[in-house]
């Protein structure tokens, strides 16, 4: 849900303080604090957002982006080079620099934030005392974190703040903005988070199944020559030949095993070599909107009459997709929390090591806490071994098949522990608990998002704004 994602920046920053160097240069140093305070970047409902405030909002957006994209590297951004000197690599935005992309993102964020705040103030909305106290505590924690990191890095707190939010920023500036964000979030929560009856949940689900459910498929692409690929040395056939290959492939498929056994007869060698195995054809828990097979392909895959073994061919404008239907997940089950200790390998030695760890747990207190300690000590699962082997709110299809089947066995009870042979070796599995119903949770979020969109649309229409791009760009590194 959107309002869950837009959280207090002090919480976000504390969680990754100094994980990344925000930029090679912290803004335009020819523009000092006095000038930034005097220049207007945006005006919404007669409220001025000065250049310094816009700079802070930019860094909130930018730092969140770095956190979610491995420092920008997974999206083609080099965080050590000026954003004004790099072309944005995100599809649909390659006609602009990264600086322009983040200016536009920050502008949209500010429009949303100030429109909602204006609406809340017009209604006389106030945060609860508990929320105010929580904000005060978070602000104090943030100051302590900045001070601690400044000492650890032998630099001033001012320099530490500049690393996070750009030059010329004070604690008071950040706290003022964070208080506004907290107020915004509190108001949205009051408007959009509510309890829904079972009847409301069922009614929404029945009308919007394709929004909630997912499907699992095998999808094999038979690429053909296009204007994009015609000069590339892939050896793709022309479109008609690719279609003939795809339809022949589809006509021979009688089971998932057959699909896999004849796959290499039809898939271009460069594709097979790129992936290295046929696992790439398995598309688990894909959503209706996420299935890139055109409207016909989406409708076919999510047709409620679809059954395991159905096969069809679809054109996605670069290839013919041979689609084998496996299953539909209606999400009518509970989330689970599990812990695991992975011992990699399939040798007798690996098996014995797993058994020794399991026996060490049994001979001790045999509690979840002791299991977590052993996970941190022994597990080779880098995704969880620093967190006691814990995976929370897991849904079906999240694990390799063997672990998935064990975790979602209907007879599974808290405290169950067992050694499972899986894809990467021996897993000592510990079942922690069942959570809420997945379908109910997803429907509640969808209903809340619907309310959120209505509240936001109304506020944005009510409060127009003006923006000054040159001022915005002046504070972007």
Secondary structure as a PSIPRED ss2 file (coil, helix, strand):
# PSIPRED VFORMAT (PSIPRED V4.0)

   1 X C   1.000  0.000  0.000
   2 X H   0.000  1.000  0.000
   3 X H   0.000  1.000  0.000
   4 X H   0.000  1.000  0.000
   5 X H   0.000  1.000  0.000
   6 X C   1.000  0.000  0.000
   7 X C   1.000  0.000  0.000
   8 X C   1.000  0.000  0.000
   9 X H   0.000  1.000  0.000
  10 X H   0.000  1.000  0.000
  11 X H   0.000  1.000  0.000
  12 X H   0.000  1.000  0.000
  13 X H   0.000  1.000  0.000
  14 X H   0.000  1.000  0.000
  15 X H   0.000  1.000  0.000
  16 X H   0.000  1.000  0.000
  17 X C   1.000  0.000  0.000
  18 X C   1.000  0.000  0.000
  19 X C   1.000  0.000  0.000
  20 X C   1.000  0.000  0.000
  21 X C   1.000  0.000  0.000
  22 X C   1.000  0.000  0.000
  23 X C   1.000  0.000  0.000
  24 X C   1.000  0.000  0.000
  25 X C   1.000  0.000  0.000
  26 X C   1.000  0.000  0.000
  27 X C   1.000  0.000  0.000
  28 X C   1.000  0.000  0.000
  29 X C   1.000  0.000  0.000
  30 X C   1.000  0.000  0.000
  31 X C   1.000  0.000  0.000
  32 X C   1.000  0.000  0.000
  33 X H   0.000  1.000  0.000
  34 X H   0.000  1.000  0.000
  35 X H   0.000  1.000  0.000
  36 X H   0.000  1.000  0.000
  37 X H   0.000  1.000  0.000
  38 X H   0.000  1.000  0.000
  39 X C   1.000  0.000  0.000
  40 X E   0.000  0.000  1.000
  41 X E   0.000  0.000  1.000
  42 X E   0.000  0.000  1.000
  43 X E   0.000  0.000  1.000
  44 X E   0.000  0.000  1.000
  45 X C   1.000  0.000  0.000
  46 X C   1.000  0.000  0.000
  47 X E   0.000  0.000  1.000
  48 X E   0.000  0.000  1.000
  49 X E   0.000  0.000  1.000
  50 X E   0.000  0.000  1.000
  51 X H   0.000  1.000  0.000
  52 X H   0.000  1.000  0.000
  53 X H   0.000  1.000  0.000
  54 X H   0.000  1.000  0.000
  55 X H   0.000  1.000  0.000
  56 X H   0.000  1.000  0.000
  57 X H   0.000  1.000  0.000
  58 X H   0.000  1.000  0.000
  59 X H   0.000  1.000  0.000
  60 X H   0.000  1.000  0.000
  61 X H   0.000  1.000  0.000
  62 X H   0.000  1.000  0.000
  63 X H   0.000  1.000  0.000
  64 X H   0.000  1.000  0.000
  65 X H   0.000  1.000  0.000
  66 X H   0.000  1.000  0.000
  67 X H   0.000  1.000  0.000
  68 X H   0.000  1.000  0.000
  69 X C   1.000  0.000  0.000
  70 X C   1.000  0.000  0.000
  71 X C   1.000  0.000  0.000
  72 X C   1.000  0.000  0.000
  73 X H   0.000  1.000  0.000
  74 X H   0.000  1.000  0.000
  75 X H   0.000  1.000  0.000
  76 X C   1.000  0.000  0.000
  77 X C   1.000  0.000  0.000
  78 X C   1.000  0.000  0.000
  79 X C   1.000  0.000  0.000
  80 X C   1.000  0.000  0.000
  81 X C   1.000  0.000  0.000
  82 X C   1.000  0.000  0.000
  83 X H   0.000  1.000  0.000
  84 X H   0.000  1.000  0.000
  85 X H   0.000  1.000  0.000
  86 X C   1.000  0.000  0.000
  87 X E   0.000  0.000  1.000
  88 X C   1.000  0.000  0.000
  89 X C   1.000  0.000  0.000
  90 X C   1.000  0.000  0.000
  91 X C   1.000  0.000  0.000
  92 X C   1.000  0.000  0.000
  93 X C   1.000  0.000  0.000
  94 X C   1.000  0.000  0.000
  95 X C   1.000  0.000  0.000
  96 X C   1.000  0.000  0.000
  97 X E   0.000  0.000  1.000
  98 X H   0.000  1.000  0.000
  99 X H   0.000  1.000  0.000
 100 X H   0.000  1.000  0.000
 101 X H   0.000  1.000  0.000
 102 X H   0.000  1.000  0.000
 103 X H   0.000  1.000  0.000
 104 X H   0.000  1.000  0.000
 105 X H   0.000  1.000  0.000
 106 X H   0.000  1.000  0.000
 107 X H   0.000  1.000  0.000
 108 X H   0.000  1.000  0.000
 109 X H   0.000  1.000  0.000
 110 X H   0.000  1.000  0.000
 111 X H   0.000  1.000  0.000
 112 X H   0.000  1.000  0.000
 113 X H   0.000  1.000  0.000
 114 X H   0.000  1.000  0.000
 115 X H   0.000  1.000  0.000
 116 X H   0.000  1.000  0.000
 117 X H   0.000  1.000  0.000
 118 X H   0.000  1.000  0.000
 119 X H   0.000  1.000  0.000
 120 X H   0.000  1.000  0.000
 121 X H   0.000  1.000  0.000
 122 X H   0.000  1.000  0.000
 123 X C   1.000  0.000  0.000
 124 X C   1.000  0.000  0.000
 125 X C   1.000  0.000  0.000
 126 X C   1.000  0.000  0.000
 127 X C   1.000  0.000  0.000
 128 X C   1.000  0.000  0.000
 129 X H   0.000  1.000  0.000
 130 X H   0.000  1.000  0.000
 131 X H   0.000  1.000  0.000
 132 X H   0.000  1.000  0.000
 133 X H   0.000  1.000  0.000
 134 X H   0.000  1.000  0.000
 135 X H   0.000  1.000  0.000
 136 X H   0.000  1.000  0.000
 137 X H   0.000  1.000  0.000
 138 X H   0.000  1.000  0.000
 139 X H   0.000  1.000  0.000
 140 X H   0.000  1.000  0.000
 141 X H   0.000  1.000  0.000
 142 X H   0.000  1.000  0.000
 143 X H   0.000  1.000  0.000
 144 X H   0.000  1.000  0.000
 145 X H   0.000  1.000  0.000
 146 X H   0.000  1.000  0.000
 147 X H   0.000  1.000  0.000
 148 X H   0.000  1.000  0.000
 149 X H   0.000  1.000  0.000
 150 X H   0.000  1.000  0.000
 151 X H   0.000  1.000  0.000
 152 X H   0.000  1.000  0.000
 153 X C   1.000  0.000  0.000
 154 X C   1.000  0.000  0.000
 155 X C   1.000  0.000  0.000
 156 X C   1.000  0.000  0.000
 157 X H   0.000  1.000  0.000
 158 X H   0.000  1.000  0.000
 159 X H   0.000  1.000  0.000
 160 X H   0.000  1.000  0.000
 161 X H   0.000  1.000  0.000
 162 X H   0.000  1.000  0.000
 163 X H   0.000  1.000  0.000
 164 X H   0.000  1.000  0.000
 165 X H   0.000  1.000  0.000
 166 X C   1.000  0.000  0.000
 167 X C   1.000  0.000  0.000
 168 X C   1.000  0.000  0.000
 169 X C   1.000  0.000  0.000
 170 X C   1.000  0.000  0.000
 171 X H   0.000  1.000  0.000
 172 X H   0.000  1.000  0.000
 173 X H   0.000  1.000  0.000
 174 X H   0.000  1.000  0.000
 175 X H   0.000  1.000  0.000
 176 X H   0.000  1.000  0.000
 177 X H   0.000  1.000  0.000
 178 X H   0.000  1.000  0.000
 179 X H   0.000  1.000  0.000
 180 X H   0.000  1.000  0.000
 181 X H   0.000  1.000  0.000
 182 X H   0.000  1.000  0.000
 183 X H   0.000  1.000  0.000
 184 X H   0.000  1.000  0.000
 185 X H   0.000  1.000  0.000
 186 X H   0.000  1.000  0.000
 187 X H   0.000  1.000  0.000
 188 X H   0.000  1.000  0.000
 189 X H   0.000  1.000  0.000
 190 X H   0.000  1.000  0.000
 191 X H   0.000  1.000  0.000
 192 X H   0.000  1.000  0.000
 193 X C   1.000  0.000  0.000
 194 X C   1.000  0.000  0.000
 195 X C   1.000  0.000  0.000
 196 X C   1.000  0.000  0.000
 197 X C   1.000  0.000  0.000
 198 X H   0.000  1.000  0.000
 199 X H   0.000  1.000  0.000
 200 X H   0.000  1.000  0.000
 201 X H   0.000  1.000  0.000
 202 X H   0.000  1.000  0.000
 203 X H   0.000  1.000  0.000
 204 X H   0.000  1.000  0.000
 205 X H   0.000  1.000  0.000
 206 X H   0.000  1.000  0.000
 207 X H   0.000  1.000  0.000
 208 X C   1.000  0.000  0.000
 209 X H   0.000  1.000  0.000
 210 X H   0.000  1.000  0.000
 211 X H   0.000  1.000  0.000
 212 X H   0.000  1.000  0.000
 213 X C   1.000  0.000  0.000
 214 X E   0.000  0.000  1.000
 215 X E   0.000  0.000  1.000
 216 X E   0.000  0.000  1.000
 217 X E   0.000  0.000  1.000
 218 X E   0.000  0.000  1.000
 219 X E   0.000  0.000  1.000
 220 X E   0.000  0.000  1.000
 221 X E   0.000  0.000  1.000
 222 X E   0.000  0.000  1.000
 223 X E   0.000  0.000  1.000
 224 X E   0.000  0.000  1.000
 225 X C   1.000  0.000  0.000
 226 X C   1.000  0.000  0.000
 227 X C   1.000  0.000  0.000
 228 X C   1.000  0.000  0.000
 229 X C   1.000  0.000  0.000
 230 X C   1.000  0.000  0.000
 231 X C   1.000  0.000  0.000
 232 X C   1.000  0.000  0.000
 233 X C   1.000  0.000  0.000
 234 X C   1.000  0.000  0.000
 235 X C   1.000  0.000  0.000
 236 X C   1.000  0.000  0.000
 237 X E   0.000  0.000  1.000
 238 X C   1.000  0.000  0.000
 239 X H   0.000  1.000  0.000
 240 X H   0.000  1.000  0.000
 241 X H   0.000  1.000  0.000
 242 X H   0.000  1.000  0.000
 243 X H   0.000  1.000  0.000
 244 X H   0.000  1.000  0.000
 245 X H   0.000  1.000  0.000
 246 X H   0.000  1.000  0.000
 247 X H   0.000  1.000  0.000
 248 X H   0.000  1.000  0.000
 249 X H   0.000  1.000  0.000
 250 X H   0.000  1.000  0.000
 251 X H   0.000  1.000  0.000
 252 X H   0.000  1.000  0.000
 253 X C   1.000  0.000  0.000
 254 X C   1.000  0.000  0.000
 255 X C   1.000  0.000  0.000
 256 X H   0.000  1.000  0.000
 257 X H   0.000  1.000  0.000
 258 X H   0.000  1.000  0.000
 259 X H   0.000  1.000  0.000
 260 X H   0.000  1.000  0.000
 261 X H   0.000  1.000  0.000
 262 X H   0.000  1.000  0.000
 263 X H   0.000  1.000  0.000
 264 X H   0.000  1.000  0.000
 265 X H   0.000  1.000  0.000
 266 X C   1.000  0.000  0.000
 267 X C   1.000  0.000  0.000
 268 X C   1.000  0.000  0.000
 269 X H   0.000  1.000  0.000
 270 X H   0.000  1.000  0.000
 271 X H   0.000  1.000  0.000
 272 X H   0.000  1.000  0.000
 273 X H   0.000  1.000  0.000
 274 X H   0.000  1.000  0.000
 275 X H   0.000  1.000  0.000
 276 X C   1.000  0.000  0.000
 277 X C   1.000  0.000  0.000
 278 X H   0.000  1.000  0.000
 279 X H   0.000  1.000  0.000
 280 X H   0.000  1.000  0.000
 281 X H   0.000  1.000  0.000
 282 X E   0.000  0.000  1.000
 283 X E   0.000  0.000  1.000
 284 X E   0.000  0.000  1.000
 285 X E   0.000  0.000  1.000
 286 X E   0.000  0.000  1.000
 287 X C   1.000  0.000  0.000
 288 X C   1.000  0.000  0.000
 289 X C   1.000  0.000  0.000
 290 X C   1.000  0.000  0.000
 291 X C   1.000  0.000  0.000
 292 X C   1.000  0.000  0.000
 293 X C   1.000  0.000  0.000
 294 X H   0.000  1.000  0.000
 295 X H   0.000  1.000  0.000
 296 X H   0.000  1.000  0.000
 297 X H   0.000  1.000  0.000
 298 X H   0.000  1.000  0.000
 299 X H   0.000  1.000  0.000
 300 X H   0.000  1.000  0.000
 301 X H   0.000  1.000  0.000
 302 X C   1.000  0.000  0.000
 303 X C   1.000  0.000  0.000
 304 X C   1.000  0.000  0.000
 305 X C   1.000  0.000  0.000
 306 X C   1.000  0.000  0.000
 307 X C   1.000  0.000  0.000
 308 X C   1.000  0.000  0.000
 309 X C   1.000  0.000  0.000
 310 X C   1.000  0.000  0.000
 311 X E   0.000  0.000  1.000
 312 X E   0.000  0.000  1.000
 313 X E   0.000  0.000  1.000
 314 X E   0.000  0.000  1.000
 315 X E   0.000  0.000  1.000
 316 X C   1.000  0.000  0.000
 317 X C   1.000  0.000  0.000
 318 X C   1.000  0.000  0.000
 319 X E   0.000  0.000  1.000
 320 X E   0.000  0.000  1.000
 321 X E   0.000  0.000  1.000
 322 X E   0.000  0.000  1.000
 323 X E   0.000  0.000  1.000
 324 X E   0.000  0.000  1.000
 325 X E   0.000  0.000  1.000
 326 X E   0.000  0.000  1.000
 327 X E   0.000  0.000  1.000
 328 X E   0.000  0.000  1.000
 329 X E   0.000  0.000  1.000
 330 X C   1.000  0.000  0.000
 331 X C   1.000  0.000  0.000
 332 X C   1.000  0.000  0.000
 333 X C   1.000  0.000  0.000
 334 X E   0.000  0.000  1.000
 335 X E   0.000  0.000  1.000
 336 X E   0.000  0.000  1.000
 337 X E   0.000  0.000  1.000
 338 X E   0.000  0.000  1.000
 339 X E   0.000  0.000  1.000
 340 X E   0.000  0.000  1.000
 341 X E   0.000  0.000  1.000
 342 X E   0.000  0.000  1.000
 343 X E   0.000  0.000  1.000
 344 X E   0.000  0.000  1.000
 345 X C   1.000  0.000  0.000
 346 X C   1.000  0.000  0.000
 347 X C   1.000  0.000  0.000
 348 X H   0.000  1.000  0.000
 349 X H   0.000  1.000  0.000
 350 X H   0.000  1.000  0.000
 351 X H   0.000  1.000  0.000
 352 X H   0.000  1.000  0.000
 353 X H   0.000  1.000  0.000
 354 X H   0.000  1.000  0.000
 355 X H   0.000  1.000  0.000
 356 X H   0.000  1.000  0.000
 357 X H   0.000  1.000  0.000
 358 X H   0.000  1.000  0.000
 359 X H   0.000  1.000  0.000
 360 X H   0.000  1.000  0.000
 361 X H   0.000  1.000  0.000
 362 X H   0.000  1.000  0.000
 363 X H   0.000  1.000  0.000
 364 X C   1.000  0.000  0.000
 365 X C   1.000  0.000  0.000
 366 X C   1.000  0.000  0.000
 367 X C   1.000  0.000  0.000
 368 X H   0.000  1.000  0.000
 369 X H   0.000  1.000  0.000
 370 X H   0.000  1.000  0.000
 371 X H   0.000  1.000  0.000
 372 X H   0.000  1.000  0.000
 373 X H   0.000  1.000  0.000
 374 X H   0.000  1.000  0.000
 375 X H   0.000  1.000  0.000
 376 X H   0.000  1.000  0.000
 377 X H   0.000  1.000  0.000
 378 X H   0.000  1.000  0.000
 379 X C   1.000  0.000  0.000
 380 X C   1.000  0.000  0.000
 381 X C   1.000  0.000  0.000
 382 X C   1.000  0.000  0.000
 383 X C   1.000  0.000  0.000
 384 X C   1.000  0.000  0.000
 385 X C   1.000  0.000  0.000
 386 X C   1.000  0.000  0.000
 387 X C   1.000  0.000  0.000
 388 X C   1.000  0.000  0.000
 389 X C   1.000  0.000  0.000
 390 X E   0.000  0.000  1.000
 391 X E   0.000  0.000  1.000
 392 X E   0.000  0.000  1.000
 393 X E   0.000  0.000  1.000
 394 X E   0.000  0.000  1.000
 395 X C   1.000  0.000  0.000
 396 X C   1.000  0.000  0.000
 397 X C   1.000  0.000  0.000
 398 X C   1.000  0.000  0.000
 399 X C   1.000  0.000  0.000
 400 X C   1.000  0.000  0.000
 401 X H   0.000  1.000  0.000
 402 X H   0.000  1.000  0.000
 403 X H   0.000  1.000  0.000
 404 X H   0.000  1.000  0.000
 405 X H   0.000  1.000  0.000
 406 X H   0.000  1.000  0.000
 407 X H   0.000  1.000  0.000
 408 X C   1.000  0.000  0.000
 409 X C   1.000  0.000  0.000
 410 X C   1.000  0.000  0.000
 411 X C   1.000  0.000  0.000
 412 X C   1.000  0.000  0.000
 413 X C   1.000  0.000  0.000
 414 X C   1.000  0.000  0.000
 415 X C   1.000  0.000  0.000
 416 X C   1.000  0.000  0.000
 417 X E   0.000  0.000  1.000
 418 X E   0.000  0.000  1.000
 419 X E   0.000  0.000  1.000
 420 X E   0.000  0.000  1.000
 421 X E   0.000  0.000  1.000
 422 X E   0.000  0.000  1.000
 423 X C   1.000  0.000  0.000
 424 X C   1.000  0.000  0.000
 425 X E   0.000  0.000  1.000
 426 X E   0.000  0.000  1.000
 427 X E   0.000  0.000  1.000
 428 X E   0.000  0.000  1.000
 429 X E   0.000  0.000  1.000
 430 X E   0.000  0.000  1.000
 431 X E   0.000  0.000  1.000
 432 X E   0.000  0.000  1.000
 433 X E   0.000  0.000  1.000
 434 X E   0.000  0.000  1.000
 435 X E   0.000  0.000  1.000
 436 X E   0.000  0.000  1.000
 437 X E   0.000  0.000  1.000
 438 X H   0.000  1.000  0.000
 439 X H   0.000  1.000  0.000
 440 X H   0.000  1.000  0.000
 441 X H   0.000  1.000  0.000
 442 X H   0.000  1.000  0.000
 443 X H   0.000  1.000  0.000
 444 X H   0.000  1.000  0.000
 445 X H   0.000  1.000  0.000
 446 X H   0.000  1.000  0.000
 447 X H   0.000  1.000  0.000
 448 X H   0.000  1.000  0.000
 449 X H   0.000  1.000  0.000
 450 X H   0.000  1.000  0.000
 451 X H   0.000  1.000  0.000
 452 X H   0.000  1.000  0.000
 453 X H   0.000  1.000  0.000
 454 X H   0.000  1.000  0.000
 455 X H   0.000  1.000  0.000
 456 X H   0.000  1.000  0.000
 457 X H   0.000  1.000  0.000
 458 X H   0.000  1.000  0.000
 459 X H   0.000  1.000  0.000
 460 X H   0.000  1.000  0.000
 461 X H   0.000  1.000  0.000
 462 X H   0.000  1.000  0.000
 463 X C   1.000  0.000  0.000
 464 X C   1.000  0.000  0.000
 465 X E   0.000  0.000  1.000
 466 X E   0.000  0.000  1.000
 467 X E   0.000  0.000  1.000
 468 X C   1.000  0.000  0.000
 469 X H   0.000  1.000  0.000
 470 X H   0.000  1.000  0.000
 471 X H   0.000  1.000  0.000
 472 X H   0.000  1.000  0.000
 473 X H   0.000  1.000  0.000
 474 X H   0.000  1.000  0.000
 475 X C   1.000  0.000  0.000
 476 X C   1.000  0.000  0.000
 477 X C   1.000  0.000  0.000
